[in-house]
Amino acid sequence: MKQRIYLSLCVLATVLMTACGQKSQPPTAVVTPAPTPIAVTPPPVTTTQPTPSPAPTVAASPSPVKVPKLKPASQAPSTPIISALPKPLYPEPAPVQIPVIPEPNKTKANPKPDPISKLKIPTSPALQITPVGIGGAKIGMSLKELKEQMGQGFEFPIKSSFIEGFDAIAVTKAGAVQYYIPYPTGTQFTDADKIQHLMTDNPNYRTEQGVGPGTSIKQAATVYGGATLSLSKENESREFINFTQHPNGLAFRPKPAGNHNFAGDYPDSNDEYLKTQKYDNKAAIGQITVSCAENQCEQAN
């Protein structure tokens, strides 16, 4: 029995020694393949930019309003006299040359009237307008002399604020004004003062050619030549007529037809003094003024 146990132990030892003599195989590494990378496309980045605001619109500045020049009021002397004040009744502004551009296929300015009524020639010197007077009133005559000459039936009331800067004495007969004697505002026109201006709008008074208040401008143009109308914005927008053969010493002011403000058709301009040869054929002469010739008033004083 012991022999069998011993033999078994020898066999077991032999087996163990054989096993220990063999080289151990190195362990096999298990390699896990790397995962295939997945391409990730980033979403597009949207950059929000502010919409540019439109450029602000700047309103054009309005044209500057031309402020009329104010003339300082002159102080009248304690005892005003006619010879100490300005004499011109209608100070003429500096003329501005306005080119007249011919317009084709349009009626020419101042067409010759056809037919034309005959002008009425004054039959009495007492109703005639001349370069030196109107009727019996003459430039340079004193008011006293005029009153003595006119006699009974005439009155001489004062008309204040006749025109800008002037009062006037109205020479009337039976309540109807024959003509006016303008004189500077702020003065007293006495019997001793000399007449320097005479004005009439009475159609009974006419020049020796028959032109007077109420005569159409186109009729007057057949006597004195082509008419040019002028407008002075500084001078109360007064309108005047000048003819190519203008009679000396006389000033003509037009009377617009209907509701028109002016008789002339003026160009659109900001100039203070305008001229035109186009006018309403229905416009007439409104007033005629006789004034001292140049320097005559100064010499008379």
Helices and strands as residue ranges (DSSP letters): H 2-21, G 82-84, G 125-127, E 129-130, E 133-134, E 137-138, H 143-150, E 154-155, E 158-163, E 166-173, E 176-184, E 197-200, H 217-224, E 227-232, E 238-243, E 250-255, E 273-276, E 284-291, H 296-300
